[in-house]
Amino acid sequence: MHALFAAHSTVGHTQALRAIGGELLRAGHRAHFALTRIPWLPSFLPTPAPLRAATEVVAGVQRDGFSLVRTPFSVRAAFAASRIANTRGYDELEWACRLFTADALASARVLLETLKRERTAVVVADYAFFGAWLAAEVAQVPFVAVYHSGLPFPVAGQPPFGSGLAPGSDPRSWVEAEQRLSRLLQLVDRALGKARASLGLTPVPAGMLGRPYATELNVLTSFEAIEPPRPDLRGPLLWAGPCLGQRAAGPTDFPWEELEGDSRPLVYVSLGTVFNDHPALYRTLIEGVHLAGARAVVAAGNSLDAARAAAGPGDVVVRFAPQVALLPKVAAFVSHGGNNSTNEALRAGTPLVLVPFGGEQIANAQRVEALGVGSWVHGERLAPASVAREVLAALHPERRAKAQALAARLPPGDGAARVAAELLRRFSA
């Protein structure tokens, strides 16, 4: 079977796809991987962190054995991408929507050429990479959308997605949030409507981002048991759980031996791949871990120098850590609350302390708190003392017992294998 995978060139949007595609490649099938082209910058200019991360994603996809397809990345998309990490709330979500739609039509045209050359059985794409959906529909190739969680889909009685509001908050705030979210959904609908018209496709109902839109299959790399109930969720759905692939084993160059020989609990600290350029925040988090009487294992990303300066005896500080392999070995996880990190921690039974920036992260923080397996620190209250208080709560035996009991109820195994098996069942000749 030949499959085409597609996503924006970020770690969070490609991890699950790489794991699923890797399962197919190891079984002897063929796969292309479409990634957004990385903008070129003169050598005398410093490379922004997102571009460096994108370069590493492209190199990793090629190492995995995929045939690479490059899709357009316009100046408009680059500007939107540069704004995401520096905005919060619905401002962040708006820039994300502009990024997702900026090059949908141009990407669809490039991918159509690939679909014409290859006998492609299925197109599998990150839900936010709309160009792949458009190309598959024009070429009449089955399309599968992959979602990081069920968070974009409305839940009765819960605050609007991306609002950061708590249940029971001021009704006027809910109304304002619903109006802002509605405008963002309309922004996406208008952009996709224009792209579909240019390709000769019929319009689709409004609210694309609020429902699973693939007619063949929608994959959620989460578990239904850890999501709010959505009885009205429609469409062909597969709750696959985290798709790990080769990340489950972890690299061999991590200093595992440094985790031994100290009786203090280990607390893993990571802010993911997009929000890790915050040296002052890393210093605060590490100091909070120390105040709680624990050791820090830090994936510092672009804040490596600051994290090393703040580290104490027994701490382990690296630029990137083998997160999936590390989570079962630590007592707690201080995270930004991204979808992949949150679901991987829940799967591992590791209590969480979340420091959300915006978007899905606040919703994840509320979800973790409701499940009783973690807590979160509001940005305005962020200080070493508040971090230490939440780390101590995460280290309490009752909190860990709840996290491990939840993990024990989740289906075992790797979601990537489940998805690959379903793709072969549905779409192989």
Buried (B, 14 or more C-beta within 10 A) or exposed (E): BBBBBBBBBBBBBBBBBBBBBBBBBEEEBBBBBBBBBBBEEEEEEEBBBBBBBBEBBBEBBEEBEBBEBBBBBBEEBBEBBBBBBEBBBBBBBBBBBBBBBBBBBBBBBBBBEBBEEBEBBBBBBBBBBBBBBBBBBBBEBBBBBBBBBBBBBBBEEBBBBBBBBEEEEEEEBBEBBBEBBBEBBBBBBEBBBEBBEEBEBEEEEEBBBBBBBBEBBBBBBBBBEBBBEBEEBEBBBBBBBBBBBBBBEBEEEBEBEBBEEEEBBBBBBBBBBBBBBBBEBBBBBBBBBBBBEBBBBBBBBBBBEBBBEBBEEBBBBBEBBBBBBBBEEBBBBBBBBBBBBBBBBBBBBBBBBBBBBBBBBBBBBBBBBEBBBBBBBEEEEBEBEBBBBBBBBBBEEEBBEBBBEBBEEBEEEBBBBBBBEBBBEBBEE
